[in-house]
Amino acid sequence: MALGSSLALATDFSWIAGEPDDDWDTCANWVASGLASPCYPDDAGDNAEIAYSGSTWTVNLINESIGRLTIGGNVDFGSAGGTPALEVDVVVVDASNGDVTLTISGATLTNAPT
């Protein structure tokens, strides 16, 4: 008897950004802590972290739902096209490194109910 599962495995991702663009769905912008398919956060169990960098990150969003988004610094959210929305179960903003600015432009960041 074969057992199968359609559950996606949760993966933790860290934003490293910038080359060749700032798009959410560019593989080169993320480092995954495990096996990831695709190579950016796109599943309800995935966790994304945009850590403090000493400057402002720019992140161009697409339509995705992920489990957790942790922001540890200044982030400008833009659009990679259309009217994107990023839905998450939990949003964490870490101000331990000083002032944190969260700018949402051309996108909707929703704290979805758990």
Secondary structure, 3 states (H helix, E strand, C coil): CCCCCCCCCCCEEEECCCCCCCECCCHHHEEECCCCCCCCCCCCCCEEEECCCCCEEEEEECCEEEEEEEECCEEEEEECCCCCEEEEEEEEECCCCCCCCEEECCCEEEECCC
